[in-house]
C-alpha cells in the first residue's frame, strides 16, 4: 500500500486555488416577501427525481458498507484507498465524479470506480 505523506495538503491547495479564482457575486436586489408569494415556482421535476433516486441508492450503499454486507476483503480495500488518495477526483473523502463517500465505496466489493481505476 502506497502511503501519501499528506493527502490533505493537495486538497488545501485545491481549495485555496478555487477560492482565489472565484468572482465576487453582485448584490441581489431586495424583494418584498409579498412579491415572492405571488410567483409560482415551476421547475424541472426530472432533475429532482434523479437526485432523489441517487440519494436513496447512496443511502443504501452507505448502510451496506456499515453493516458489512457485500464487503471486500481488507487487502482490496487498502488497494482501492491508495488509488483514490492519488486520484485528482478525490476531494476531502468524496469522489467528484460520482459524488460517493470513498470510505464507504471502497468497502463494497460490488462498487466500481467511475474512472475505471479499480
DSSP file (Angstrom, degrees, kcal/mol; ACC not computed):
  #  RESIDUE AA STRUCTURE BP1 BP2  ACC     N-H-->O    O-->H-N    N-H-->O    O-->H-N    TCO  KAPPA ALPHA  PHI   PSI    X-CA   Y-CA   Z-CA
    1    1 A X              0   0    0      0, 0.0     2,-0.4     0, 0.0    78,-0.1   0.000 360.0 360.0 360.0 125.0    0.0    0.0    0.0
    2    2 A X        -     0   0    0     77,-0.1     2,-0.4     1,-0.0     0, 0.0  -0.623 360.0-141.8 -79.9 129.6    1.5    3.3   -1.1
    3    3 A X        -     0   0    0     -2,-0.4     2,-0.6     3,-0.0     3,-0.1  -0.758   3.7-150.8 -92.6 136.0    1.5    6.0    1.7
    4    4 A X    >   -     0   0    0     -2,-0.4     3,-0.6     1,-0.1    82,-0.0  -0.936  13.0-141.5-103.8 123.1    0.8    9.5    0.8
    5    5 A X  T 3  S-     0   0    0     -2,-0.6     2,-0.2     1,-0.3    -1,-0.1   0.885  86.5  -0.8 -57.3 -45.9    2.6   11.9    3.2
    6    6 A X  T >>  +     0   0    0      1,-0.1     3,-1.3    -3,-0.1     4,-0.8  -0.663  62.0 176.8-146.0  85.3   -0.1   14.5    3.5
    7    7 A X  H <> S+     0   0    0     -3,-0.6     4,-0.9     1,-0.3     3,-0.2   0.779  83.6  59.9 -63.4 -23.7   -3.3   13.8    1.4
    8    8 A X  H 3> S+     0   0    0      1,-0.2     4,-2.4     2,-0.2    -1,-0.3   0.749  90.7  69.3 -75.0 -22.7   -4.9   16.9    2.9
    9    9 A X  H <> S+     0   0    0     -3,-1.3     4,-2.2     1,-0.2    -1,-0.2   0.906  99.3  47.9 -64.1 -41.6   -2.2   19.2    1.5
   10   10 A X  H  X S+     0   0    0     -4,-0.8     4,-2.1    -3,-0.2    -1,-0.2   0.888 112.1  50.2 -65.3 -38.2   -3.3   18.7   -2.1
   11   11 A X  H  X S+     0   0    0     -4,-0.9     4,-2.4     2,-0.2    -2,-0.2   0.890 109.2  51.2 -67.4 -38.6   -6.9   19.3   -1.1
   12   12 A X  H  X S+     0   0    0     -4,-2.4     4,-2.6     2,-0.2    -2,-0.2   0.911 110.4  48.7 -64.7 -42.8   -6.0   22.5    0.8
   13   13 A X  H  X S+     0   0    0     -4,-2.2     4,-2.4     1,-0.2    -1,-0.2   0.910 111.7  49.9 -62.0 -41.7   -4.1   23.8   -2.3
   14   14 A X  H  X S+     0   0    0     -4,-2.1     4,-2.3     2,-0.2    -2,-0.2   0.906 111.2  49.0 -63.7 -42.1   -7.0   23.0   -4.5
   15   15 A X  H  X S+     0   0    0     -4,-2.4     4,-2.4     2,-0.2    -2,-0.2   0.919 112.1  47.9 -64.3 -44.9   -9.4   24.8   -2.1
   16   16 A X  H  X S+     0   0    0     -4,-2.6     4,-2.0     1,-0.2    -2,-0.2   0.909 113.0  48.2 -63.1 -42.2   -7.2   27.9   -2.0
   17   17 A X  H  X S+     0   0    0     -4,-2.4     4,-1.3     1,-0.2    -1,-0.2   0.902 111.8  50.2 -64.7 -41.2   -6.9   28.0   -5.8
   18   18 A X  H  < S+     0   0    0     -4,-2.3     4,-0.5     1,-0.2    -2,-0.2   0.911 113.5  44.8 -64.1 -43.5  -10.6   27.6   -6.2
   19   19 A X  H  < S+     0   0    0     -4,-2.4     3,-0.4     1,-0.2    -1,-0.2   0.799 109.0  55.4 -74.4 -28.8  -11.5   30.4   -3.8
   20   20 A X  H  < S+     0   0    0     -4,-2.0    -1,-0.2     1,-0.2    -2,-0.2   0.813 110.4  46.2 -73.0 -27.5   -8.9   32.8   -5.2
   21   21 A X  S  < S+     0   0    0     -4,-1.3     2,-0.3    -5,-0.2    -1,-0.2   0.528  87.8 109.4 -89.3  -6.6  -10.3   32.5   -8.7
   22   22 A X        -     0   0    0     -4,-0.5     2,-0.1    -3,-0.4     3,-0.0  -0.556  67.9-130.7 -75.8 126.3  -14.0   32.8   -7.5
   23   23 A X        -     0   0    0     -2,-0.3     2,-0.5     1,-0.1    -1,-0.1  -0.400  25.7-104.0 -73.3 153.7  -15.5   36.2   -8.6
   24   24 A X        -     0   0    0     -2,-0.1    -1,-0.1     1,-0.1     2,-0.1  -0.662  40.8-122.1 -76.9 124.6  -17.3   38.3   -6.0
   25   25 A X        -     0   0    0     -2,-0.5     3,-0.1     1,-0.1    -1,-0.1  -0.370  26.0-109.7 -69.7 146.6  -21.1   37.9   -6.6
   26   26 A X        -     0   0    0      1,-0.1     2,-0.2    -2,-0.1    -1,-0.1  -0.356  41.0 -93.5 -70.5 156.1  -23.1   41.0   -7.3
   27   27 A X        -     0   0    0      1,-0.1     2,-0.3    -2,-0.0    -1,-0.1  -0.471  40.1-124.9 -71.0 140.4  -25.5   42.2   -4.6
   28   28 A X        -     0   0    0     -2,-0.2     2,-0.1    -3,-0.1    -1,-0.1  -0.644  24.5-111.7 -86.2 141.1  -29.0   40.9   -5.0
   29   29 A X        -     0   0    0     -2,-0.3     2,-0.3     1,-0.1    -1,-0.1  -0.430  36.5-106.2 -69.1 146.8  -31.9   43.4   -5.2
   30   30 A X        -     0   0    0     -2,-0.1     2,-0.4     1,-0.0    -1,-0.1  -0.562  36.5-166.3 -75.7 134.3  -34.2   43.4   -2.2
   31   31 A X        -     0   0    0     -2,-0.3     2,-0.1    -3,-0.0     5,-0.0  -0.969  22.0-116.9-122.9 136.3  -37.6   41.9   -3.0
   32   32 A X     >  -     0   0    0     -2,-0.4     4,-1.3     1,-0.1     3,-0.4  -0.389  23.1-120.1 -70.8 150.2  -40.6   42.2   -0.7
   33   33 A X  H  > S+     0   0    0      1,-0.2     4,-1.5     2,-0.2    -1,-0.1   0.832 112.8  58.5 -58.9 -32.4  -42.0   39.0    0.8
   34   34 A X  H  > S+     0   0    0      1,-0.2     4,-1.5     2,-0.2    -1,-0.2   0.889 101.0  54.7 -66.6 -38.3  -45.3   39.6   -0.9
   35   35 A X  H  > S+     0   0    0     -3,-0.4     4,-0.9     1,-0.2    -1,-0.2   0.867 107.0  51.5 -62.8 -35.8  -43.7   39.6   -4.3
   36   36 A X  H  < S+     0   0    0     -4,-1.3    -1,-0.2     1,-0.2     3,-0.2   0.853 106.9  53.1 -69.1 -34.3  -42.2   36.2   -3.7
   37   37 A X  H  < S+     0   0    0     -4,-1.5    -1,-0.2     1,-0.2    -2,-0.2   0.814 103.1  57.8 -71.1 -29.8  -45.6   34.7   -2.6
   38   38 A X  H  < S+     0   0    0     -4,-1.5     2,-0.4     2,-0.1    -1,-0.2   0.816  92.1  79.4 -72.1 -29.8  -47.3   35.9   -5.8
   39   39 A X  S  < S-     0   0    0     -4,-0.9     2,-0.4    -3,-0.2     0, 0.0  -0.627  75.3-139.8 -83.3 133.3  -44.9   34.0   -8.1
   40   40 A X        -     0   0    0     -2,-0.4     2,-0.5     1,-0.0    -2,-0.1  -0.743  18.5-125.7 -89.5 138.7  -45.4   30.3   -8.6
   41   41 A X        -     0   0    0     -2,-0.4     2,-0.4     2,-0.0    -1,-0.0  -0.725  29.0-178.1 -87.0 126.5  -42.3   28.1   -8.6
   42   42 A X        +     0   0    0     -2,-0.5     2,-0.3     2,-0.0    -2,-0.0  -0.981  12.5 159.2-121.4 136.6  -42.0   25.9  -11.7
   43   43 A X        -     0   0    0     -2,-0.4     2,-0.7     0, 0.0     3,-0.1  -0.938  47.5 -81.6-150.4 171.5  -39.1   23.6  -12.1
   44   44 A X     >  -     0   0    0     -2,-0.3     4,-0.9     1,-0.2     3,-0.2  -0.675  31.3-168.8 -78.1 116.1  -37.8   20.5  -13.8
   45   45 A X  H  > S+     0   0    0     -2,-0.7     4,-2.1     1,-0.2    -1,-0.2   0.700  80.6  70.1 -80.1 -17.9  -39.1   17.5  -11.9
   46   46 A X  H  > S+     0   0    0      2,-0.2     4,-2.2     1,-0.2    -1,-0.2   0.905  98.0  48.6 -64.4 -41.6  -36.8   15.2  -13.8
   47   47 A X  H  > S+     0   0    0      1,-0.2     4,-2.5     2,-0.2    -1,-0.2   0.908 111.5  49.6 -65.0 -41.9  -33.7   16.6  -12.0
   48   48 A X  H  X S+     0   0    0     -4,-0.9     4,-2.5     1,-0.2    -1,-0.2   0.897 110.6  50.3 -64.2 -40.0  -35.3   16.3   -8.6
   49   49 A X  H  X S+     0   0    0     -4,-2.1     4,-2.4     2,-0.2    -1,-0.2   0.904 110.9  48.6 -66.0 -40.6  -36.3   12.7   -9.3
   50   50 A X  H  X S+     0   0    0     -4,-2.2     4,-2.4     2,-0.2    -2,-0.2   0.916 112.7  48.6 -64.8 -42.1  -32.8   11.8  -10.4
   51   51 A X  H  X S+     0   0    0     -4,-2.5     4,-2.2     2,-0.2    -2,-0.2   0.898 111.7  49.0 -64.0 -40.9  -31.4   13.4   -7.3
   52   52 A X  H  X S+     0   0    0     -4,-2.5     4,-2.4     2,-0.2    -2,-0.2   0.911 111.1  49.4 -65.4 -42.9  -33.8   11.6   -5.1
   53   53 A X  H  X S+     0   0    0     -4,-2.4     4,-2.6     1,-0.2     5,-0.2   0.919 112.1  48.4 -62.1 -43.6  -33.0    8.3   -6.7
   54   54 A X  H  X S+     0   0    0     -4,-2.4     4,-2.4     1,-0.2    -1,-0.2   0.880 110.8  51.6 -64.7 -38.2  -29.3    8.9   -6.3
   55   55 A X  H  X S+     0   0    0     -4,-2.2     4,-2.2     2,-0.2    -2,-0.2   0.909 111.3  46.8 -64.3 -43.1  -29.8    9.8   -2.7
   56   56 A X  H  X S+     0   0    0     -4,-2.4     4,-2.1     2,-0.2    -2,-0.2   0.930 114.6  45.9 -65.6 -46.3  -31.8    6.6   -2.0
   57   57 A X  H  X S+     0   0    0     -4,-2.6     4,-2.1     1,-0.2    -2,-0.2   0.890 113.2  50.4 -65.7 -38.4  -29.2    4.4   -3.7
   58   58 A X  H  X S+     0   0    0     -4,-2.4     4,-2.3    -5,-0.2    -1,-0.2   0.889 109.3  51.2 -65.7 -39.1  -26.3    6.2   -2.0
   59   59 A X  H  X S+     0   0    0     -4,-2.2     4,-2.2     2,-0.2    -2,-0.2   0.887 109.4  50.3 -64.1 -39.3  -28.0    5.8    1.4
   60   60 A X  H  X S+     0   0    0     -4,-2.1     4,-2.4     2,-0.2    -2,-0.2   0.903 110.4  49.7 -65.3 -40.5  -28.5    2.1    0.8
   61   61 A X  H  X S+     0   0    0     -4,-2.1     4,-2.3     2,-0.2    -2,-0.2   0.896 109.8  51.2 -66.0 -39.8  -24.8    1.7   -0.2
   62   62 A X  H  X S+     0   0    0     -4,-2.3     4,-2.1     2,-0.2    -1,-0.2   0.920 110.9  48.5 -61.4 -43.4  -23.7    3.5    3.0
   63   63 A X  H  X S+     0   0    0     -4,-2.2     4,-2.3     1,-0.2     6,-0.2   0.913 110.4  51.3 -63.2 -43.2  -25.9    1.2    5.1
   64   64 A X  H  X>S+     0   0    0     -4,-2.4     5,-1.8     1,-0.2     4,-1.2   0.905 110.0  49.4 -60.9 -41.4  -24.5   -1.9    3.3
   65   65 A X  H  <5S+     0   0    0     -4,-2.3    -1,-0.2     1,-0.2    -2,-0.2   0.886 112.1  47.8 -68.0 -36.4  -20.9   -0.7    4.0
   66   66 A X  H  <5S+     0   0    0     -4,-2.1    -1,-0.2     1,-0.2    -2,-0.2   0.858 114.9  45.3 -70.8 -34.7  -21.6    0.0    7.7
   67   67 A X  H  <5S-     0   0    0     -4,-2.3    -1,-0.2    -5,-0.2    -2,-0.2   0.637 111.7-119.9 -83.0 -14.2  -23.3   -3.4    8.1
   68   68 A X  T ><5 +     0   0    0     -4,-1.2     3,-1.0     1,-0.3     2,-0.3   0.654  56.9 155.2  84.3  15.5  -20.5   -5.2    6.2
   69   69 A X  T 3 <S+     0   0    0     -5,-1.8    -1,-0.3     1,-0.3    -2,-0.1  -0.612  73.7   2.9 -77.1 135.7  -22.9   -6.6    3.5
   70   70 A X  T 3  S+     0   0    0     -2,-0.3    39,-2.7     1,-0.2    40,-0.5   0.847  95.5 178.9  56.7  37.1  -21.0   -7.3    0.3
   71   71 A X  B <   -A  108   0A   0     -3,-1.0    37,-0.2    37,-0.2    -1,-0.2  -0.463  24.0-134.4 -75.6 138.8  -17.8   -6.3    2.0
   72   72 A X        -     0   0    0     35,-3.1    -1,-0.1    -2,-0.2    38,-0.0  -0.533  34.5 -94.8 -82.1 156.5  -14.5   -6.5    0.1
   73   73 A X     >  -     0   0    0     -2,-0.2     4,-2.1     1,-0.1     3,-0.3  -0.299  37.1-106.2 -70.9 163.3  -11.5   -8.1    1.9
   74   74 A X  H  > S+     0   0    0      1,-0.2     4,-2.5     2,-0.2     5,-0.2   0.841 117.7  55.8 -62.0 -37.2   -9.1   -5.7    3.7
   75   75 A X  H  > S+     0   0    0      1,-0.2     4,-2.0     2,-0.2    -1,-0.2   0.914 109.7  45.9 -62.6 -43.2   -6.3   -6.1    1.1
   76   76 A X  H  > S+     0   0    0     -3,-0.3     4,-2.4     2,-0.2    -2,-0.2   0.888 111.6  52.5 -67.2 -39.6   -8.7   -4.9   -1.7
   77   77 A X  H  X S+     0   0    0     -4,-2.1     4,-2.5     1,-0.2    -2,-0.2   0.924 109.9  48.2 -61.3 -44.8  -10.0   -2.1    0.5
   78   78 A X  H  X S+     0   0    0     -4,-2.5     4,-2.1     2,-0.2    -1,-0.2   0.889 111.2  50.6 -64.2 -39.3   -6.4   -0.8    1.1
   79   79 A X  H  X S+     0   0    0     -4,-2.0     4,-1.8    -5,-0.2    -1,-0.2   0.929 112.2  46.8 -63.8 -45.3   -5.5   -1.0   -2.5
   80   80 A X  H  X S+     0   0    0     -4,-2.4     4,-2.6     1,-0.2    -2,-0.2   0.904 110.0  53.7 -63.7 -41.9   -8.6    1.0   -3.5
   81   81 A X  H  X S+     0   0    0     -4,-2.5     4,-2.6     1,-0.2    -1,-0.2   0.917 108.1  49.6 -59.6 -44.0   -8.0    3.6   -0.8
   82   82 A X  H  X S+     0   0    0     -4,-2.1     4,-1.1     1,-0.2    -1,-0.2   0.876 111.4  49.2 -66.0 -35.8   -4.5    4.2   -2.1
   83   83 A X  H  < S+     0   0    0     -4,-1.8     4,-0.4     2,-0.2     3,-0.3   0.922 112.1  48.5 -66.7 -43.5   -5.7    4.6   -5.6
   84   84 A X  H >< S+     0   0    0     -4,-2.6     3,-1.3     1,-0.2     6,-0.3   0.894 107.0  55.6 -64.0 -40.7   -8.4    7.1   -4.5
   85   85 A X  H 3< S+     0   0    0     -4,-2.6    -1,-0.2     1,-0.3    -2,-0.2   0.810 110.1  46.7 -63.3 -28.8   -5.9    9.1   -2.5
   86   86 A X  T 3< S+     0   0    0     -4,-1.1    -1,-0.3    -3,-0.3     2,-0.2   0.468  93.3 103.6 -90.1  -1.9   -3.8    9.6   -5.5
   87   87 A X    X   -     0   0    0     -3,-1.3     3,-0.9    -4,-0.4    -3,-0.0  -0.543  69.7-137.9 -86.1 146.2   -6.7   10.5   -7.8
   88   88 A X  T 3  S+     0   0    0      1,-0.2    -1,-0.1    -2,-0.2    -4,-0.0   0.737 103.3  60.7 -69.8 -23.6   -7.4   14.1   -8.9
   89   89 A X  T 3  S+     0   0    0      6,-0.0     7,-2.8    -5,-0.0     2,-0.4   0.566  78.0 106.3 -82.3  -8.6  -11.2   13.5   -8.4
   90   90 A X  E <   +B   95   0B   0     -3,-0.9     2,-0.4    -6,-0.3     5,-0.2  -0.595  45.1 175.0 -75.0 124.4  -10.7   12.8   -4.7
   91   91 A X  E >   -B   94   0B   0      3,-2.5     3,-1.2    -2,-0.4    -3,-0.0  -0.835  65.2 -41.7-138.5  97.5  -11.9   15.7   -2.7
   92   92 A X  T 3  S-     0   0    0     -2,-0.4     3,-0.1     1,-0.3   -84,-0.0   0.876 122.9 -40.5  52.0  44.9  -12.0   15.5    1.1
   93   93 A X  T 3  S+     0   0    0      1,-0.2     9,-2.1    -9,-0.1    10,-0.5   0.486 121.5 101.0  87.8   2.8  -13.3   12.0    1.2
   94   94 A X  E <  S-BC  91 101B   0     -3,-1.2    -3,-2.5     7,-0.2     2,-0.6  -0.969  70.2-129.3-123.3 136.8  -15.8   12.4   -1.7
   95   95 A X  E  >  -B   90   0B   0      5,-2.6     4,-2.5    -2,-0.4    -5,-0.2  -0.739  12.9-155.3 -81.5 121.9  -15.3   11.4   -5.3
   96   96 A X  T  4 S+     0   0    0     -7,-2.8    -1,-0.1    -2,-0.6    -6,-0.1   0.745  89.2  57.7 -70.8 -22.4  -16.1   14.4   -7.5
   97   97 A X  T  4 S+     0   0    0     -8,-0.1    -1,-0.2     1,-0.1    -7,-0.0   0.901 127.1  11.3 -75.8 -41.0  -17.0   12.1  -10.5
   98   98 A X  T  4 S-     0   0    0      2,-0.1    -2,-0.2    -3,-0.0    -1,-0.1   0.613  93.2-125.6-113.4 -16.0  -19.8   10.1   -8.8
   99   99 A X     <  +     0   0    0     -4,-2.5     2,-0.1     1,-0.3    -3,-0.1   0.557  60.6 140.9  84.1   7.8  -20.4   12.0   -5.6
  100  100 A X        -     0   0    0     -5,-0.2    -5,-2.6     1,-0.1     2,-0.6  -0.480  62.0-109.4 -84.9 154.1  -19.9    9.0   -3.3
  101  101 A X  B >>  -C   94   0B   0     -7,-0.2     4,-2.4     1,-0.2     3,-0.7  -0.741  27.4-150.5 -76.7 118.7  -18.1    8.8    0.0
  102  102 A X  H 3> S+     0   0    0     -9,-2.1     4,-2.4    -2,-0.6     5,-0.2   0.831  90.8  63.2 -66.5 -31.2  -14.9    7.0   -0.8
  103  103 A X  H 34 S+     0   0    0    -10,-0.5     4,-0.3     1,-0.2    -1,-0.2   0.869 113.2  35.6 -60.9 -35.1  -14.6    5.5    2.7
  104  104 A X  H X> S+     0   0    0     -3,-0.7     3,-0.7     2,-0.1     4,-0.6   0.859 114.8  55.9 -83.4 -38.5  -17.9    3.6    2.1
  105  105 A X  H >< S+     0   0    0     -4,-2.4     3,-0.9     1,-0.2     6,-0.3   0.875 102.6  54.3 -66.0 -38.5  -17.4    2.9   -1.6
  106  106 A X  T 3< S+     0   0    0     -4,-2.4    -1,-0.2     1,-0.2   -26,-0.2   0.723 101.6  61.6 -69.6 -18.8  -14.1    1.1   -1.2
  107  107 A X  T <4 S+     0   0    0     -3,-0.7   -35,-3.1    -4,-0.3     2,-0.6   0.716  88.7  80.1 -78.2 -21.1  -15.6   -1.3    1.3
  108  108 A X  B X<  -A   71   0A   0     -3,-0.9     3,-1.1    -4,-0.6   -37,-0.2  -0.771  64.6-156.7 -95.5 123.9  -18.1   -2.7   -1.1
  109  109 A X  T 3  S+     0   0    0    -39,-2.7    -1,-0.1    -2,-0.6   -38,-0.1   0.723  92.8  58.4 -70.2 -19.3  -16.9   -5.4   -3.5
  110  110 A X  T 3  S+     0   0    0    -40,-0.5    -1,-0.2     2,-0.0     2,-0.1   0.615  87.8  95.9 -84.5 -11.9  -19.7   -4.7   -5.9
  111  111 A X    <   -     0   0    0     -3,-1.1     2,-0.3    -6,-0.3    -6,-0.0  -0.419  56.7-161.2 -80.3 155.4  -18.7   -1.0   -6.4
  112  112 A X        -     0   0    0     -2,-0.1     2,-0.3     5,-0.0    -2,-0.0  -0.951  25.0-105.1-133.9 153.4  -16.6    0.3   -9.2
  113  113 A X    >   -     0   0    0     -2,-0.3     3,-1.7     1,-0.1     5,-0.1  -0.599  23.8-136.0 -75.1 135.4  -14.5    3.4   -9.8
  114  114 A X  T 3  S+     0   0    0     -2,-0.3    -1,-0.1     1,-0.3     0, 0.0   0.746 109.4  49.0 -66.3 -21.2  -16.2    5.8  -12.3
  115  115 A X  T 3  S-     0   0    0      0, 0.0    -1,-0.3     0, 0.0    -2,-0.0   0.330 114.8-120.7 -94.9   5.7  -12.8    6.3  -14.0
  116  116 A X  S <  S+     0   0    0     -3,-1.7    -2,-0.1     1,-0.1    -4,-0.0   0.834  71.9 134.4  57.9  37.8  -12.4    2.5  -14.1
  117  117 A X              0   0    0      1,-0.1    -1,-0.1   -37,-0.0    -3,-0.1   0.710 360.0 360.0 -84.4 -22.9   -9.2    2.7  -12.0
  118  118 A X              0   0    0     -5,-0.1    -1,-0.1   -35,-0.0   -38,-0.1   0.273 360.0 360.0-148.2 360.0  -10.4   -0.2   -9.8
